[in-house]
Amino acid sequence: MADTTPNSVYYELWENRSGNLLAEFDTEDEALRFVRDRLKGGDFAAVLSWSLHRSNQAVPIAYGKALYALVDKHMPV
């Protein structure tokens, strides 16, 4: 569970079709590791509908294919 106290920065993984929050992480690496593990499990189609957000920014860090590319760049599948 991410530290969501005021002024803390954490990372959120959202499922865009439903608008549901999937998980919160203390670091971007933890979030990318979670996505990588799902990709390793063959869940590519699900990941395409996800977006990664930093708690203090309105615009996502990456979503869909860009999220896959970010994971592949930092933590190859």
NUGUVO-329308 format. One record per residue (C-alpha): chain; residue in one letter; x negated, y negated, z negated. Coordinates in nm, 4 decimals. Layout:
// NUGUVO-329308
+----+----+----------+----------+----------+
: ch : aa :       px :       py :       pz :
+----+----+----------+----------+----------+
:  A :  A :        X :        Y :        Z :
...
+----+----+----------+----------+----------+
END
This chain:
// NUGUVO-329308
+----+----+----------+----------+----------+
: ch : aa :       px :       py :       pz :
+----+----+----------+----------+----------+
:  A :  M :   0.0000 :   0.0000 :   0.0000 :
:  A :  A :  -0.1373 :  -0.3373 :   0.0991 :
:  A :  D :  -0.2023 :  -0.6182 :  -0.1475 :
:  A :  T :   0.0864 :  -0.8534 :  -0.0670 :
:  A :  T :   0.0236 :  -1.1105 :  -0.3409 :
:  A :  P :   0.0402 :  -1.4755 :  -0.2321 :
:  A :  N :  -0.2573 :  -1.5887 :  -0.0219 :
:  A :  S :  -0.3719 :  -1.2333 :   0.0460 :
:  A :  V :  -0.4162 :  -1.1256 :   0.4072 :
:  A :  Y :  -0.2959 :  -0.7820 :   0.5042 :
:  A :  Y :  -0.2031 :  -0.6038 :   0.8246 :
:  A :  E :   0.1364 :  -0.4802 :   0.9351 :
:  A :  L :   0.2240 :  -0.2209 :   1.1938 :
:  A :  W :   0.5674 :  -0.2722 :   1.3513 :
:  A :  E :   0.7826 :  -0.0543 :   1.5747 :
:  A :  N :   0.9123 :  -0.3040 :   1.8287 :
:  A :  R :   1.2173 :  -0.1197 :   1.9637 :
:  A :  S :   1.3811 :  -0.0867 :   1.6224 :
:  A :  G :   1.2146 :  -0.3854 :   1.4561 :
:  A :  N :   1.1079 :  -0.1647 :   1.1655 :
:  A :  L :   0.7934 :  -0.2139 :   0.9625 :
:  A :  L :   0.6007 :   0.1138 :   0.9845 :
:  A :  A :   0.3208 :   0.0470 :   0.7384 :
:  A :  E :   0.1040 :  -0.2168 :   0.5679 :
:  A :  F :  -0.2742 :  -0.1988 :   0.5331 :
:  A :  D :  -0.5371 :  -0.3914 :   0.3390 :
:  A :  T :  -0.7740 :  -0.4035 :   0.6369 :
:  A :  E :  -0.7539 :  -0.4023 :   1.0134 :
:  A :  D :  -0.9778 :  -0.0944 :   1.0211 :
:  A :  E :  -0.7280 :   0.0988 :   0.8084 :
:  A :  A :  -0.4491 :   0.0037 :   1.0486 :
:  A :  L :  -0.6546 :   0.0993 :   1.3542 :
:  A :  R :  -0.7482 :   0.4306 :   1.1920 :
:  A :  F :  -0.3785 :   0.5046 :   1.1352 :
:  A :  V :  -0.3012 :   0.4320 :   1.5018 :
:  A :  R :  -0.6008 :   0.6383 :   1.6157 :
:  A :  D :  -0.4835 :   0.9354 :   1.4124 :
:  A :  R :  -0.1378 :   0.9138 :   1.5690 :
:  A :  L :  -0.2965 :   0.9015 :   1.9156 :
:  A :  K :  -0.5080 :   1.2059 :   1.8314 :
:  A :  G :  -0.1859 :   1.3813 :   1.7373 :
:  A :  G :  -0.0486 :   1.3157 :   2.0873 :
:  A :  D :   0.1934 :   1.0377 :   1.9909 :
:  A :  F :   0.0901 :   0.8033 :   2.2755 :
:  A :  A :   0.4486 :   0.7152 :   2.3729 :
:  A :  A :   0.5334 :   0.6002 :   2.0197 :
:  A :  V :   0.2191 :   0.3875 :   1.9925 :
:  A :  L :   0.3171 :   0.2009 :   2.3099 :
:  A :  S :   0.6107 :   0.0508 :   2.1188 :
:  A :  W :   0.4021 :  -0.0601 :   1.8185 :
:  A :  S :   0.2424 :  -0.3947 :   1.7391 :
:  A :  L :  -0.0254 :  -0.4878 :   1.4879 :
:  A :  H :   0.0126 :  -0.8159 :   1.2979 :
:  A :  R :  -0.1985 :  -1.0098 :   1.0495 :
:  A :  S :   0.0247 :  -1.1230 :   0.7634 :
:  A :  N :  -0.0706 :  -1.4887 :   0.7968 :
:  A :  Q :  -0.0156 :  -1.5178 :   1.1740 :
:  A :  A :   0.3057 :  -1.5146 :   1.3771 :
:  A :  V :   0.1480 :  -1.3779 :   1.6956 :
:  A :  P :   0.0548 :  -1.0085 :   1.7011 :
:  A :  I :  -0.3094 :  -0.9049 :   1.7225 :
:  A :  A :  -0.2155 :  -0.6449 :   1.9845 :
:  A :  Y :   0.0790 :  -0.4395 :   2.1006 :
:  A :  G :   0.1511 :  -0.1563 :   2.3402 :
:  A :  K :  -0.1353 :  -0.0776 :   2.5762 :
:  A :  A :  -0.3438 :  -0.3573 :   2.4251 :
:  A :  L :  -0.3161 :  -0.1874 :   2.0844 :
:  A :  Y :  -0.4320 :   0.1388 :   2.2395 :
:  A :  A :  -0.7268 :  -0.0461 :   2.4015 :
:  A :  L :  -0.8181 :  -0.2123 :   2.0688 :
:  A :  V :  -0.8230 :   0.1253 :   1.8940 :
:  A :  D :  -1.0255 :   0.2766 :   2.1753 :
:  A :  K :  -1.2781 :  -0.0084 :   2.1569 :
:  A :  H :  -1.3257 :   0.0041 :   1.7771 :
:  A :  M :  -1.2521 :   0.3703 :   1.7023 :
:  A :  P :  -1.2576 :   0.5848 :   2.0158 :
:  A :  V :  -0.9949 :   0.8583 :   2.0130 :
+----+----+----------+----------+----------+
END
